[in-house]
Amino acid sequence: MTYFIIIFSLLKKTVDIISSKSNNNYKNIINI
């Protein structure tokens, strides 16, 4: 069960990073 929690937290972190990067790219495109 602890493995599942660790994997889930890692997945959430990566998703947050990816979404933040895509949001930044989207804002840059709008600014241009």
CYANA upper distance limits for C-alpha pairs under 8 A (distance plus 0.5 A):
  1 MET  CA      5 ILE  CA      7.06
  2 THR  CA      6 ILE  CA      6.78
  3 TYR  CA      7 ILE  CA      6.62
  4 PHE  CA      8 PHE  CA      6.47
  5 ILE  CA      9 SER  CA      6.63
  6 ILE  CA     10 LEU  CA      6.75
  7 ILE  CA     11 LEU  CA      6.64
  8 PHE  CA     12 LYS  CA      6.67
  9 SER  CA     13 LYS  CA      6.72
 10 LEU  CA     14 THR  CA      6.79
 11 LEU  CA     15 VAL  CA      6.61
 12 LYS  CA     16 ASP  CA      6.59
 13 LYS  CA     17 ILE  CA      6.71
 14 THR  CA     18 ILE  CA      6.60
 15 VAL  CA     19 SER  CA      6.49
 16 ASP  CA     20 SER  CA      6.53
 17 ILE  CA     21 LYS  CA      6.67
 18 ILE  CA     22 SER  CA      6.68
 19 SER  CA     23 ASN  CA      6.54
 20 SER  CA     24 ASN  CA      6.68
 21 LYS  CA     25 ASN  CA      6.76
 22 SER  CA     26 TYR  CA      6.61
 23 ASN  CA     27 LYS  CA      6.72
 24 ASN  CA     28 ASN  CA      6.69
 25 ASN  CA     29 ILE  CA      6.70
 26 TYR  CA     30 ILE  CA      6.82
 27 LYS  CA     31 ASN  CA      6.64
 28 ASN  CA     32 ILE  CA      6.77
